[in-house]
Amino acid sequence: MLDANASNTLTVRAVFIIGPEKKVRAVISYPASTGRNFDEILRVVDSLQVTDKKQGLVTPVEWKVGGEYLVKPGCDAPKDARVVPLPSGKEYLKFTKGGD
C-alpha cells in the first residue's frame, strides 16, 4: 500500500514461505534499504520442516540444524532435557537434542 500523497515511494521486499498444504507458513519483510539474508530464510525453512516432524519441540534464536531444541511449553520434556531455572526456582526453558 502506498500513501497517495507521498512523493518518494519505495518498495518493501518480502519473502513468503508457503508449505505443501499451500498455506503461508512464514513472512519476512525487509525495507528497500536492506538486502535479504538467505541464511536466515534457509534457517526458517529448516526449522519449519524439523518442527513439523518433532511435535512438541520448537527452535530457539540462532538455531542451526543439529542444534538443541526448546521443549514447547505445556509438553512433556524428554528425560535428557537440560532445564534453565529462573531465580525463583521455577523452570523456565527446557532444552533437548531432539533425537537427531
N, C-alpha and C positions, 0 to 999 in steps of 0.2 A: 504494500500500500504506500502510496506517495501522497504527500501534502500538496494539494493543488496550488498553494501559494508559495511553495518552496522554489527558490531559483537554482539551487545546486542540489541535484539528487544523485545518490549513489546506490548501487545495488547491495543487497545482503546476500552473502554466499551461504547456502545451506546444504547440508548433507542429510538425506533421508535414508535410513536403513529399514528395508522392508523385508519381513520374514516370508517363509514359504507359504504361509496362510494368506499372503497378500495384505497384511496388516502392518502399519508403521510401528516399528519397534523402538526407534530412537531418532531424534532430530538434533543436529548440531548446527548452530548458526554462527557465522563469522562476519564481522564487519568488513567492508570493502578493503580496508587498510591492512587486514590480517590474512595471511595465507592459511590454507588448511593444513592440519597436522595429520598426515596419513598414518603415522604410527598410532596415534590416538584412535583414528577411525578403525584400524585393524584390531586394536585392543578392545574396542567396544563390540565389534563383531565376534571376536573370540569369547568375550565374556558372555554375550547373549547365547552363543552356541553351547558353551560349557554349562552355564547355569540352567539351561533348558534340560540338560541331561542329569544334572545333580540337584534334584529338588531339595530345598531347604538350605542351600548354600548360595551366597552372593559374593561378589568380588569387591575387595576394598580399593581405595585410591592407590594408584601406581601399580596395580596388579598386573602381572605378566603370566603367560602360560607356564604352568609348573609351580607357580607361587602358592602361598597359603590362601585359603578362602575364609570368609566370615560365615559363621552359622547364623542363619536368618532368625531374628527374634521370634520366640514362640515355638521354635523347632527344637527337637532333641539334639544335643551335641554328641558327637562320637566320643568314645572313651579316651581317645588320644588328643582331645581338644585342649588347646592352650588357652587359659582364661586370664583376661586382663581385668583385675578388680578396680572398682572405684575406691577412693579414700574411705568411704563409708563401709566398705567390705562387701557391697553388693557387686554381683557380676556385671561387667559392662560389655566387654567384647569377648567372643569365643572364636579362636582361630583353629583351623584344621587343614591338613594337607588334602583332604577330599578324596583320598584313594587313588591318586594319579600314579 
